[in-house]
Amino acid sequence: MTTQEFIAEAFLEDVGSGDYSTLASIPADAKGKAVLKIKEDGILAGMQVAQEIFHYLEEGAKFTLYKKDGDVVNNGETAFTVEASVHTILKAERLVLNCMQRMSGIATLTNRYVDKIKGTKTKILDTRKTTPLFREFEKEAVRIGGGYNLRMGLYDMIMLKDNHIDFCGGIEKAIKKTNEYLTINNLDLKIEVETRNLDDVRRVLETGNVYRIMLDNYSPELVEEAVEIIGGRYETEASGGITLDNILSYARTGVDYVSLGAITNRAVSMDLSLKAQLV
């Protein structure tokens, strides 16, 4: 789904047959100005999306930008002002706020994790634990906050998780069948394999032909041992049970990546408001 398609569907959901509150009370030719106020400290995200939403309704909408995506912002600051038809401003208000509040919340939480492990080699990855049809924007927010995207969906990377392995009949069989499938179908995709214990790690190493090994629900001590066993032959990723309180312990193991569903599915939206600026 493109950004334009998303905006069109979002307006269809929100406006439906008409914004009757505005149609009933505001003249069609009324012009106005509104200001996006920041009401909470954090990392700003969604500025580009906001502009695209307004321009979708009114190509000539005029923006004055005071902040940009990725800026550290504080309560009371202004992100932007917009001058446009009052009908445009009122129709776009909620969609702009929903997108920016959600994205800024994700960017802010991601950045807290990134700051916790500053100085280590470990990078923060997101997951597919995202809001349906809003994934592109949530993953963009992760990048704005200093994290990295693991994969966009099921189509751009192979991840053999526990259920794949169990249904297939074991790690070795799953890796072998996957490599055969990629060869037959001429697909150039990286393979990551989830492991549940050190014996799984050793079995992956014996089989080979993968790109990354996931260490799922390991303690920091076991991650460190697994990283040593792998010895740099493949990329490593720790996942499961990792929080702000213990992430530094995981990063100190030398693992390449830590993946966190929490940065998208537990982020709290940032408090923002769009208010009329009366002259």
C-alpha positions in Angstrom: 0.0 0.0 0.0 1.4 3.4 -1.0 1.2 6.4 1.3 -1.5 7.9 -1.0 -3.5 4.8 -0.9 -3.3 4.7 2.9 -4.4 8.3 3.2 -7.3 7.7 0.9 -8.5 4.7 2.9 -8.0 6.5 6.2 -10.1 9.4 5.0 -12.8 7.0 3.7 -12.9 5.5 7.2 -13.0 8.8 9.1 -14.9 11.2 6.8 -17.2 8.8 5.1 -20.0 10.7 3.3 -18.9 14.0 4.8 -17.4 16.0 7.7 -20.8 17.4 8.7 -19.5 19.2 11.8 -17.4 21.4 9.5 -19.8 21.6 6.6 -22.5 22.8 8.9 -20.6 25.4 10.8 -17.7 26.7 8.6 -18.1 28.6 5.2 -16.6 26.6 2.3 -14.2 29.5 1.4 -12.9 30.2 4.9 -9.1 30.2 5.3 -7.2 29.5 8.4 -4.0 28.6 10.2 -3.2 25.9 12.8 -0.2 25.1 14.9 1.0 21.6 15.9 1.9 21.9 19.5 4.2 19.4 21.4 2.9 18.5 24.8 5.4 15.9 25.9 9.2 15.4 25.7 10.4 12.8 23.2 11.5 12.1 19.7 9.4 13.6 16.9 8.3 11.5 14.0 5.7 11.7 11.2 6.3 15.2 9.9 6.5 14.0 6.3 3.4 12.0 6.6 1.5 15.0 8.1 2.5 17.2 5.1 1.4 14.5 2.7 -2.0 14.2 4.4 -2.6 18.0 4.1 -1.4 18.1 0.6 -3.6 15.2 -0.4 -6.6 17.4 0.5 -5.2 20.7 -0.6 -2.1 20.8 -2.8 -1.4 24.5 -2.0 -1.5 24.0 1.8 1.4 26.1 3.2 3.7 24.7 5.9 6.2 26.5 8.2 8.4 23.9 9.8 10.1 24.4 13.1 11.1 20.8 13.7 12.0 17.7 11.7 11.7 14.0 12.1 14.2 12.7 14.6 14.4 15.9 16.6 14.5 15.8 20.4 11.5 17.9 21.4 10.1 19.3 24.6 6.7 20.1 26.0 5.5 23.5 24.8 7.5 23.6 21.5 5.9 24.0 18.0 6.5 21.4 15.3 4.9 23.3 12.4 2.1 25.7 11.4 -0.1 25.0 8.4 -2.2 27.6 6.4 -5.0 26.2 4.3 -8.7 26.0 3.9 -10.4 25.6 7.3 -12.2 22.6 5.9 -8.9 21.0 5.0 -7.4 21.7 8.5 -10.4 20.3 10.3 -10.7 17.2 8.1 -7.0 16.4 8.3 -6.6 17.1 12.1 -7.4 13.7 13.5 -5.5 11.7 10.9 -2.4 13.8 11.2 -2.5 13.5 15.0 -3.1 9.8 15.0 -0.2 9.2 12.7 2.3 11.6 14.4 1.4 10.6 17.9 1.8 6.9 17.2 5.0 7.4 15.2 6.5 9.7 17.8 5.7 7.3 20.6 7.5 4.5 18.8 10.5 6.7 17.9 10.8 7.8 21.5 10.6 4.3 23.0 13.1 3.0 20.4 15.5 5.8 21.2 15.3 4.9 24.9 16.5 1.3 24.1 19.2 2.7 21.7 20.5 5.0 24.4 20.7 2.1 26.9 23.2 0.2 24.8 25.2 3.1 23.4 28.8 2.2 23.2 28.2 -1.5 22.4 28.2 -3.2 18.9 24.6 -4.4 19.3 21.8 -2.9 17.2 18.1 -2.7 17.9 15.7 -4.5 15.5 11.9 -4.2 15.3 9.6 -7.2 14.5 6.3 -7.8 12.6 4.4 -7.0 15.8 2.9 -3.9 14.2 -0.5 -2.4 13.5 -2.1 -3.8 10.3 -1.7 -1.5 7.3 0.3 1.0 9.4 3.5 -1.1 9.4 5.5 1.1 6.9 5.0 4.1 9.1 5.8 2.3 12.4 9.0 0.8 10.9 9.9 4.3 9.7 9.4 5.5 13.2 11.8 2.8 14.5 14.5 4.1 12.1 13.9 7.7 13.1 14.4 6.6 16.8 17.8 5.0 15.9 16.7 1.4 15.4 16.8 -0.9 12.4 14.1 -2.9 10.5 14.4 -6.7 10.7 12.1 -7.3 7.7 9.1 -5.7 6.2 7.0 -8.8 5.9 7.0 -12.5 5.1 8.3 -11.9 1.6 11.7 -10.2 2.0 13.5 -12.6 4.3 13.3 -16.2 5.4 12.8 -16.7 9.1 12.5 -20.3 10.3 10.8 -20.1 13.6 9.9 -22.8 16.1 6.6 -23.6 14.4 8.2 -23.9 11.0 10.9 -26.2 12.4 8.4 -28.4 14.3 6.0 -28.7 11.4 8.8 -29.5 9.0 10.4 -32.1 11.2 13.5 -30.5 12.6 16.1 -27.8 12.1 18.2 -29.7 9.6 15.3 -30.6 7.4 13.9 -27.1 7.5 17.2 -25.5 6.5 17.7 -28.0 3.7 14.2 -27.7 2.3 14.4 -23.9 2.4 17.7 -23.8 0.5 16.3 -26.1 -2.1 13.2 -24.0 -2.5 15.2 -20.8 -2.9 17.4 -22.5 -5.6 14.5 -23.9 -7.5 12.6 -20.6 -7.5 15.6 -18.5 -8.1 15.1 -16.4 -5.0 17.9 -14.5 -3.3 16.7 -14.3 0.3 18.6 -14.4 3.6 17.8 -17.3 6.0 17.5 -16.8 9.7 16.9 -19.7 12.0 15.4 -19.6 15.5 17.1 -21.7 18.2 15.7 -22.6 21.6 18.9 -23.9 23.2 22.6 -24.4 22.7 22.0 -27.9 21.1 19.9 -26.2 18.5 22.8 -23.8 17.8 25.2 -26.6 17.3 22.8 -28.3 14.9 22.5 -25.1 12.8 26.3 -24.8 12.7 26.6 -28.4 11.5 24.0 -27.9 8.8 25.2 -24.4 7.6 23.7 -22.4 4.7 22.0 -19.8 6.9 22.7 -16.1 7.4 21.7 -15.4 11.0 21.0 -17.4 14.1 18.3 -16.2 16.5 18.8 -17.0 20.2 15.2 -17.0 21.5 14.4 -16.6 25.2 18.1 -17.1 26.3 19.5 -15.6 29.4 22.4 -13.1 28.9 24.8 -15.8 30.1 23.5 -18.3 27.5 23.6 -15.7 24.8 27.2 -15.0 25.6 28.0 -18.8 25.4 26.1 -19.1 22.1 27.9 -16.1 20.6 31.2 -17.7 21.5 30.2 -21.1 20.0 29.1 -19.4 16.8 32.4 -17.6 16.6 31.4 -15.0 14.0 30.4 -17.5 11.4 26.9 -16.1 11.2 25.1 -13.0 12.5 23.5 -13.4 15.9 20.2 -12.0 17.2 18.8 -12.2 20.8 15.1 -12.1 21.3 12.5 -12.7 24.0 12.3 -11.4 27.5 14.4 -8.4 26.9 13.5 -5.1 28.6 15.0 -1.7 29.3 16.2 -3.0 32.6 18.2 -6.0 31.2 19.0 -5.0 27.6 22.5 -3.7 28.5 23.4 -7.2 29.9 22.4 -8.7 26.5 24.3 -6.1 24.5 27.5 -6.8 26.5 27.4 -10.4 25.3 28.6 -9.3 21.9 25.4 -10.3 20.1 24.9 -8.4 16.8 21.2 -7.6 17.2 18.5 -7.5 19.8 14.9 -7.7 18.4 12.1 -6.2 20.3 8.4 -6.4 19.6 7.9 -3.9 22.5 9.1 -0.9 20.6 6.1 -1.1 18.3 3.4 -3.0 20.3 4.0 -1.3 23.7 4.9 2.2 22.7 2.6 4.9 24.1 1.5 7.7 21.8 3.1 11.1 22.3 0.8 13.9 23.4 0.4 16.4 20.5 -2.3 18.8 19.5 -3.3 20.8 16.4 -4.9 24.1 17.4 -6.4 26.9 15.5 -4.1 30.0 15.4 -6.5 33.0 15.5 -5.2 36.4 14.4 
